Amino acid sequence: MIQYQKVAGDFDLTGQAAIVVGGAGGIGEATARMYAKKGAKVAIADMKDTVDEVAASIAEDYGVETLGVRCDVTDQRSVDAMVSDVVEAFGEINVLAAMPGYVHLDPAASIDISTVEKHINVNAVGVFRVCQAVANQMIAQGKGGKIVCVTSQADFIAINEHVGYTMSKAAVVGMIKVCALEWAEFGINVNGVAPTVVNTYMGEKAWQGEVKENMIRAIPAHRFAETDEIAAAVLFLSCAEANMITGEDLVVDGGFTIY
Ligand SMILES: NC(=O)c1ccc[n+]([C@@H]2O[C@H](COP(=O)([O-])OP(=O)(O)OC[C@H]3O[C@@H](n4cnc5c(N)ncnc54)[C@H](O)[C@@H]3O)[C@@H](O)[C@H]2O)c1
Protein backbone atom coordinates (compact mmCIF):
# COMPACT_ATOMS: atom_id res chain seq x y z
CA MET A 1 0.00 0.00 0.00
CA ILE A 2 1.03 3.61 -0.45
CA GLN A 3 1.53 4.34 3.27
CA TYR A 4 0.89 7.60 5.09
CA GLN A 5 4.07 9.42 6.01
CA LYS A 6 4.00 12.91 7.54
CA VAL A 7 5.72 15.25 5.11
CA ALA A 8 7.63 18.46 5.73
CA GLY A 9 7.16 20.15 2.38
CA ASP A 10 10.87 20.24 1.65
CA PHE A 11 10.80 17.73 -1.24
CA ASP A 12 13.87 15.99 0.12
CA LEU A 13 15.39 13.00 -1.71
CA THR A 14 18.47 12.52 0.46
CA GLY A 15 19.90 9.03 -0.01
CA GLN A 16 17.28 8.00 -2.60
CA ALA A 17 18.49 6.23 -5.73
CA ALA A 18 17.00 7.68 -8.91
CA ILE A 19 17.21 6.91 -12.62
CA VAL A 20 16.45 9.48 -15.30
CA VAL A 21 15.87 7.80 -18.65
CA GLY A 22 16.43 10.33 -21.43
CA GLY A 23 18.62 12.14 -18.92
CA ALA A 24 21.51 13.22 -21.16
CA GLY A 25 19.94 16.56 -22.11
CA GLY A 26 16.83 18.73 -22.12
CA ILE A 27 14.15 18.09 -19.48
CA GLY A 28 15.90 14.88 -18.39
CA GLU A 29 19.15 16.58 -17.46
CA ALA A 30 17.27 19.37 -15.67
CA THR A 31 15.38 16.69 -13.69
CA ALA A 32 18.59 14.82 -12.84
CA ARG A 33 20.13 18.06 -11.59
CA MET A 34 17.12 18.81 -9.40
CA TYR A 35 17.13 15.26 -7.97
CA ALA A 36 20.84 15.65 -7.18
CA LYS A 37 20.26 19.05 -5.58
CA LYS A 38 17.70 17.34 -3.32
CA GLY A 39 20.30 14.75 -2.27
CA ALA A 40 19.50 11.79 -4.54
CA LYS A 41 22.04 9.49 -6.17
CA VAL A 42 21.30 9.79 -9.89
CA ALA A 43 21.80 7.47 -12.85
CA ILE A 44 21.69 9.10 -16.28
CA ALA A 45 20.35 6.54 -18.77
CA ASP A 46 20.22 7.59 -22.41
CA MET A 47 21.21 6.36 -25.86
CA LYS A 48 23.60 9.34 -26.22
CA ASP A 49 27.34 8.80 -25.79
CA THR A 50 27.50 11.76 -23.40
CA VAL A 51 25.90 9.92 -20.43
CA ASP A 52 29.20 9.70 -18.53
CA GLU A 53 30.00 13.39 -19.08
CA VAL A 54 26.57 14.49 -17.85
CA ALA A 55 26.78 12.17 -14.83
CA ALA A 56 30.29 13.45 -13.95
CA SER A 57 29.21 17.08 -14.24
CA ILE A 58 26.21 16.51 -11.92
CA ALA A 59 28.41 14.68 -9.38
CA GLU A 60 30.83 17.60 -9.38
CA ASP A 61 28.11 20.26 -9.10
CA TYR A 62 26.08 18.63 -6.30
CA GLY A 63 28.48 16.22 -4.54
CA VAL A 64 26.25 13.16 -4.96
CA GLU A 65 26.98 9.73 -6.39
CA THR A 66 26.06 9.50 -10.09
CA LEU A 67 26.29 6.95 -12.86
CA GLY A 68 26.10 7.22 -16.64
CA VAL A 69 24.57 4.23 -18.45
CA ARG A 70 24.06 3.93 -22.18
CA CYS A 71 20.62 2.49 -22.78
CA ASP A 72 18.26 2.11 -25.73
CA VAL A 73 14.68 1.77 -24.47
CA THR A 74 13.65 -0.09 -27.64
CA ASP A 75 15.96 -2.97 -26.68
CA GLN A 76 14.93 -5.23 -23.77
CA ARG A 77 18.48 -6.46 -23.09
CA SER A 78 19.76 -2.91 -22.95
CA VAL A 79 17.05 -1.91 -20.44
CA ASP A 80 17.61 -5.00 -18.26
CA ALA A 81 21.38 -4.38 -18.28
CA MET A 82 20.83 -0.70 -17.35
CA VAL A 83 18.63 -1.65 -14.38
CA SER A 84 21.14 -4.19 -13.09
CA ASP A 85 24.03 -1.69 -13.53
CA VAL A 86 22.13 0.84 -11.41
CA VAL A 87 21.27 -1.74 -8.73
CA GLU A 88 24.90 -2.81 -8.64
CA ALA A 89 26.08 0.79 -8.24
CA PHE A 90 23.42 2.16 -5.86
CA GLY A 91 22.11 -1.03 -4.18
CA GLU A 92 18.47 -0.20 -5.00
CA ILE A 93 16.16 2.00 -7.07
CA ASN A 94 13.62 4.31 -5.41
CA VAL A 95 12.71 6.80 -8.14
CA LEU A 96 12.33 6.55 -11.92
CA ALA A 97 11.80 9.50 -14.26
CA ALA A 98 11.12 8.12 -17.75
CA MET A 99 11.29 10.56 -20.63
CA PRO A 100 13.05 9.22 -23.73
CA GLY A 101 11.46 11.01 -26.65
CA TYR A 102 11.11 10.88 -30.43
CA VAL A 103 9.11 13.25 -32.64
CA HIS A 104 8.67 13.49 -36.39
CA LEU A 105 5.87 15.63 -37.79
CA ASP A 106 3.80 14.57 -40.79
CA PRO A 107 0.17 14.93 -41.86
CA ALA A 108 -2.07 12.02 -40.78
CA ALA A 109 -3.01 11.28 -44.41
CA SER A 110 0.58 10.77 -45.56
CA ILE A 111 2.69 9.79 -42.55
CA ASP A 112 4.62 6.60 -43.15
CA ILE A 113 3.43 3.75 -40.92
CA SER A 114 7.05 3.02 -39.96
CA THR A 115 7.28 6.55 -38.52
CA VAL A 116 4.16 5.93 -36.43
CA GLU A 117 5.69 2.66 -35.25
CA LYS A 118 8.92 4.41 -34.24
CA HIS A 119 6.96 6.84 -32.04
CA ILE A 120 5.15 3.93 -30.41
CA ASN A 121 8.37 1.92 -29.97
CA VAL A 122 10.31 4.71 -28.25
CA ASN A 123 7.69 6.87 -26.53
CA ALA A 124 5.16 4.22 -25.47
CA VAL A 125 6.56 0.65 -25.48
CA GLY A 126 10.07 1.88 -24.60
CA VAL A 127 8.74 3.85 -21.64
CA PHE A 128 6.65 0.89 -20.47
CA ARG A 129 9.65 -1.43 -20.83
CA VAL A 130 11.62 0.78 -18.43
CA CYS A 131 8.68 1.20 -16.01
CA GLN A 132 8.10 -2.56 -15.91
CA ALA A 133 11.76 -3.41 -15.29
CA VAL A 134 12.13 -0.78 -12.57
CA ALA A 135 8.77 -1.58 -10.93
CA ASN A 136 9.79 -5.24 -10.63
CA GLN A 137 12.96 -4.14 -8.87
CA MET A 138 10.93 -1.86 -6.55
CA ILE A 139 8.46 -4.68 -5.83
CA ALA A 140 11.36 -7.02 -4.96
CA GLN A 141 12.82 -4.36 -2.63
CA GLY A 142 9.45 -4.06 -0.82
CA LYS A 143 9.82 -0.34 -0.04
CA GLY A 144 7.59 1.24 -2.70
CA GLY A 145 8.86 3.90 -5.07
CA LYS A 146 7.97 6.71 -7.44
CA ILE A 147 7.64 6.51 -11.21
CA VAL A 148 7.10 9.67 -13.27
CA CYS A 149 6.74 9.64 -17.07
CA VAL A 150 6.93 12.82 -19.15
CA THR A 151 3.94 12.81 -21.50
CA SER A 152 2.69 15.86 -23.43
CA GLN A 153 -0.08 18.40 -23.86
CA ALA A 154 -0.83 16.22 -26.92
CA ASP A 155 -2.57 13.88 -24.42
CA PHE A 156 -5.41 16.41 -24.21
CA ILE A 157 -5.65 18.30 -27.49
CA ALA A 158 -5.19 17.79 -31.22
CA ILE A 159 -2.03 19.33 -32.65
CA ASN A 160 -1.42 19.54 -36.38
CA GLU A 161 0.87 16.88 -37.85
CA HIS A 162 1.42 15.25 -34.44
CA VAL A 163 -0.48 12.01 -35.11
CA GLY A 164 2.39 9.56 -34.45
CA TYR A 165 3.59 11.49 -31.40
CA THR A 166 0.05 11.87 -30.01
CA MET A 167 -0.74 8.17 -30.44
CA SER A 168 2.39 7.31 -28.48
CA LYS A 169 1.86 9.85 -25.67
CA ALA A 170 -1.85 9.05 -25.24
CA ALA A 171 -0.86 5.39 -24.86
CA VAL A 172 1.39 6.36 -21.94
CA VAL A 173 -1.55 8.04 -20.17
CA GLY A 174 -3.45 4.73 -20.28
CA MET A 175 -0.35 2.85 -19.16
CA ILE A 176 0.15 5.21 -16.21
CA LYS A 177 -3.41 4.59 -14.99
CA VAL A 178 -3.22 0.78 -15.20
CA CYS A 179 0.24 0.62 -13.60
CA ALA A 180 -0.82 3.05 -10.85
CA LEU A 181 -3.80 0.81 -10.11
CA GLU A 182 -1.85 -2.45 -10.12
CA TRP A 183 1.28 -1.23 -8.29
CA ALA A 184 -0.42 0.83 -5.53
CA GLU A 185 -0.45 -2.26 -3.30
CA PHE A 186 3.34 -2.29 -3.56
CA GLY A 187 3.57 1.35 -2.49
CA ILE A 188 4.53 2.54 -5.98
CA ASN A 189 3.10 5.81 -7.31
CA VAL A 190 2.93 6.16 -11.10
CA ASN A 191 2.24 9.58 -12.60
CA GLY A 192 2.81 11.70 -15.68
CA VAL A 193 3.82 15.29 -16.34
CA ALA A 194 2.34 16.75 -19.52
CA PRO A 195 4.26 19.81 -20.76
CA THR A 196 3.45 22.33 -23.43
CA VAL A 197 6.32 23.16 -25.80
CA VAL A 198 9.61 23.30 -23.89
CA ASN A 199 12.77 25.08 -25.08
CA THR A 200 14.87 21.98 -25.86
CA TYR A 201 16.24 20.25 -28.96
CA MET A 202 12.88 18.51 -29.38
CA GLY A 203 10.89 21.70 -28.87
CA GLU A 204 12.99 23.47 -31.53
CA LYS A 205 12.56 20.54 -33.93
CA ALA A 206 8.76 20.60 -33.76
CA TRP A 207 8.10 24.34 -33.48
CA GLN A 208 9.70 26.81 -35.88
CA GLY A 209 8.81 30.01 -37.78
CA GLU A 210 5.17 30.99 -38.09
CA VAL A 211 3.89 27.84 -36.32
CA LYS A 212 6.06 28.78 -33.33
CA GLU A 213 4.80 32.38 -33.25
CA ASN A 214 1.15 31.27 -33.49
CA MET A 215 1.67 28.74 -30.70
CA ILE A 216 3.24 31.31 -28.38
CA ARG A 217 0.28 33.62 -29.06
CA ALA A 218 -2.17 30.80 -28.25
CA ILE A 219 -0.57 29.89 -24.90
CA PRO A 220 -2.13 32.16 -22.23
CA ALA A 221 1.33 32.58 -20.62
CA HIS A 222 2.61 33.69 -24.07
CA ARG A 223 5.82 31.72 -23.90
CA PHE A 224 7.20 28.19 -24.09
CA ALA A 225 8.25 26.42 -20.90
CA GLU A 226 11.84 26.09 -19.69
CA THR A 227 13.30 22.72 -18.67
CA ASP A 228 13.49 23.59 -14.94
CA GLU A 229 9.74 24.29 -14.87
CA ILE A 230 9.01 20.74 -16.05
CA ALA A 231 11.72 19.21 -13.83
CA ALA A 232 10.12 20.88 -10.79
CA ALA A 233 6.81 19.12 -11.49
CA VAL A 234 8.64 15.79 -11.96
CA LEU A 235 10.49 16.39 -8.68
CA PHE A 236 7.22 17.04 -6.81
CA LEU A 237 5.73 13.75 -8.07
CA SER A 238 8.96 11.93 -7.13
CA CYS A 239 8.81 12.94 -3.46
CA ALA A 240 6.89 11.71 -0.41
CA GLU A 241 4.94 14.99 -0.61
CA ALA A 242 3.04 13.40 -3.55
CA ASN A 243 2.28 10.10 -1.77
CA MET A 244 -1.49 10.45 -2.30
CA ILE A 245 -1.19 11.28 -6.01
CA THR A 246 -1.16 8.33 -8.38
CA GLY A 247 -2.44 7.68 -11.90
CA GLU A 248 -2.39 11.43 -12.66
CA ASP A 249 -1.06 13.34 -15.68
CA LEU A 250 -0.10 16.80 -14.39
CA VAL A 251 -0.39 19.48 -17.06
CA VAL A 252 2.37 22.12 -17.15
CA ASP A 253 1.31 24.23 -20.11
CA GLY A 254 0.97 27.93 -19.21
CA GLY A 255 -2.79 27.47 -19.64
CA PHE A 256 -2.80 26.14 -23.23
CA THR A 257 -5.34 23.38 -22.54
CA ILE A 258 -7.65 25.46 -20.27
CA TYR A 259 -10.33 25.68 -22.95
N1 LIG B 1 10.44 19.76 -25.72
C1 LIG B 1 9.12 19.79 -25.81
O1 LIG B 1 8.50 20.70 -26.39
C2 LIG B 1 8.30 18.69 -25.17
C3 LIG B 1 6.94 18.93 -24.97
C4 LIG B 1 6.18 17.93 -24.37
C5 LIG B 1 6.77 16.74 -24.00
N2 LIG B 1 8.10 16.55 -24.22
C6 LIG B 1 8.66 15.27 -23.81
O2 LIG B 1 9.69 15.49 -22.87
C7 LIG B 1 10.62 14.40 -22.91
C8 LIG B 1 12.04 14.96 -22.93
O3 LIG B 1 12.23 15.64 -24.16
P1 LIG B 1 13.18 16.93 -24.34
O4 LIG B 1 12.33 18.03 -24.81
O5 LIG B 1 14.03 17.11 -23.15
O6 LIG B 1 14.01 16.46 -25.62
P2 LIG B 1 15.48 15.91 -25.81
O7 LIG B 1 15.55 15.50 -27.22
O8 LIG B 1 16.46 16.90 -25.28
O9 LIG B 1 15.52 14.63 -24.84
C9 LIG B 1 15.07 13.37 -25.20
C10 LIG B 1 16.13 12.38 -24.78
O10 LIG B 1 15.64 11.05 -25.06
C11 LIG B 1 16.74 10.30 -25.51
N3 LIG B 1 16.27 9.15 -26.29
C12 LIG B 1 15.64 9.17 -27.49
N4 LIG B 1 15.40 7.92 -27.91
C13 LIG B 1 15.89 7.09 -26.94
C14 LIG B 1 15.97 5.67 -26.80
N5 LIG B 1 15.50 4.84 -27.75
N6 LIG B 1 16.53 5.16 -25.68
C15 LIG B 1 17.04 5.98 -24.72
N7 LIG B 1 17.01 7.34 -24.81
C16 LIG B 1 16.45 7.88 -25.91
C17 LIG B 1 17.55 11.28 -26.38
O11 LIG B 1 18.87 10.83 -26.59
C18 LIG B 1 17.45 12.56 -25.56
O12 LIG B 1 18.53 12.71 -24.67
C19 LIG B 1 10.25 13.58 -24.15
O13 LIG B 1 9.55 12.43 -23.74
C20 LIG B 1 9.34 14.51 -24.92
O14 LIG B 1 8.41 13.79 -25.71
C21 LIG B 1 8.89 17.49 -24.77
Ligand as a Chemical Component Dictionary entry (heavy atoms), coordinates in Angstrom:
data_LIG
# 
_chem_comp.id                   LIG 
_chem_comp.type                 NON-POLYMER 
_chem_comp.pdbx_formal_charge   0 
_chem_comp.three_letter_code    LIG 
# 
loop_
_chem_comp_atom.comp_id 
_chem_comp_atom.atom_id 
_chem_comp_atom.alt_atom_id 
_chem_comp_atom.type_symbol 
_chem_comp_atom.charge 
_chem_comp_atom.model_Cartn_x 
_chem_comp_atom.model_Cartn_y 
_chem_comp_atom.model_Cartn_z 
_chem_comp_atom.pdbx_ordinal 
LIG N1  N1  N 0  10.436 19.763 -25.723 1  
LIG C1  C1  C 0  9.117  19.786 -25.809 2  
LIG O1  O1  O 0  8.505  20.696 -26.390 3  
LIG C2  C2  C 0  8.304  18.693 -25.169 4  
LIG C3  C3  C 0  6.938  18.931 -24.967 5  
LIG C4  C4  C 0  6.177  17.931 -24.374 6  
LIG C5  C5  C 0  6.767  16.742 -23.999 7  
LIG N2  N2  N 1  8.095  16.545 -24.216 8  
LIG C6  C6  C 0  8.663  15.271 -23.810 9  
LIG O2  O2  O 0  9.695  15.492 -22.874 10 
LIG C7  C7  C 0  10.625 14.400 -22.915 11 
LIG C8  C8  C 0  12.036 14.963 -22.928 12 
LIG O3  O3  O 0  12.230 15.639 -24.162 13 
LIG P1  P1  P 0  13.180 16.930 -24.340 14 
LIG O4  O4  O 0  12.334 18.025 -24.814 15 
LIG O5  O5  O -1 14.026 17.107 -23.151 16 
LIG O6  O6  O 0  14.006 16.464 -25.622 17 
LIG P2  P2  P 0  15.481 15.914 -25.810 18 
LIG O7  O7  O 0  15.555 15.503 -27.225 19 
LIG O8  O8  O 0  16.463 16.899 -25.278 20 
LIG O9  O9  O 0  15.519 14.633 -24.839 21 
LIG C9  C9  C 0  15.068 13.371 -25.195 22 
LIG C10 C10 C 0  16.134 12.380 -24.784 23 
LIG O10 O10 O 0  15.641 11.047 -25.056 24 
LIG C11 C11 C 0  16.739 10.300 -25.513 25 
LIG N3  N3  N 0  16.271 9.153  -26.290 26 
LIG C12 C12 C 0  15.640 9.173  -27.493 27 
LIG N4  N4  N 0  15.398 7.919  -27.911 28 
LIG C13 C13 C 0  15.891 7.090  -26.935 29 
LIG C14 C14 C 0  15.973 5.673  -26.804 30 
LIG N5  N5  N 0  15.502 4.840  -27.753 31 
LIG N6  N6  N 0  16.533 5.161  -25.678 32 
LIG C15 C15 C 0  17.045 5.981  -24.722 33 
LIG N7  N7  N 0  17.013 7.338  -24.815 34 
LIG C16 C16 C 0  16.446 7.879  -25.908 35 
LIG C17 C17 C 0  17.547 11.282 -26.379 36 
LIG O11 O11 O 0  18.869 10.830 -26.587 37 
LIG C18 C18 C 0  17.449 12.562 -25.563 38 
LIG O12 O12 O 0  18.534 12.705 -24.668 39 
LIG C19 C19 C 0  10.247 13.579 -24.145 40 
LIG O13 O13 O 0  9.546  12.434 -23.741 41 
LIG C20 C20 C 0  9.339  14.509 -24.922 42 
LIG O14 O14 O 0  8.415  13.792 -25.714 43 
LIG C21 C21 C 0  8.892  17.494 -24.773 44 
# 
loop_
_chem_comp_bond.comp_id 
_chem_comp_bond.atom_id_1 
_chem_comp_bond.atom_id_2 
_chem_comp_bond.value_order 
_chem_comp_bond.pdbx_ordinal 
LIG N1  C1  SING 1  
LIG C1  O1  DOUB 2  
LIG C1  C2  SING 3  
LIG C2  C3  SING 4  
LIG C2  C21 DOUB 5  
LIG C3  C4  DOUB 6  
LIG C4  C5  SING 7  
LIG C5  N2  DOUB 8  
LIG N2  C6  SING 9  
LIG N2  C21 SING 10 
LIG C6  O2  SING 11 
LIG C6  C20 SING 12 
LIG O2  C7  SING 13 
LIG C7  C8  SING 14 
LIG C7  C19 SING 15 
LIG C8  O3  SING 16 
LIG O3  P1  SING 17 
LIG P1  O4  DOUB 18 
LIG P1  O5  SING 19 
LIG P1  O6  SING 20 
LIG O6  P2  SING 21 
LIG P2  O7  DOUB 22 
LIG P2  O8  SING 23 
LIG P2  O9  SING 24 
LIG O9  C9  SING 25 
LIG C9  C10 SING 26 
LIG C10 O10 SING 27 
LIG C10 C18 SING 28 
LIG O10 C11 SING 29 
LIG C11 N3  SING 30 
LIG C11 C17 SING 31 
LIG N3  C12 SING 32 
LIG N3  C16 SING 33 
LIG C12 N4  DOUB 34 
LIG N4  C13 SING 35 
LIG C13 C14 SING 36 
LIG C13 C16 DOUB 37 
LIG C14 N5  SING 38 
LIG C14 N6  DOUB 39 
LIG N6  C15 SING 40 
LIG C15 N7  DOUB 41 
LIG N7  C16 SING 42 
LIG C17 O11 SING 43 
LIG C17 C18 SING 44 
LIG C18 O12 SING 45 
LIG C19 O13 SING 46 
LIG C19 C20 SING 47 
LIG C20 O14 SING 48 
# 
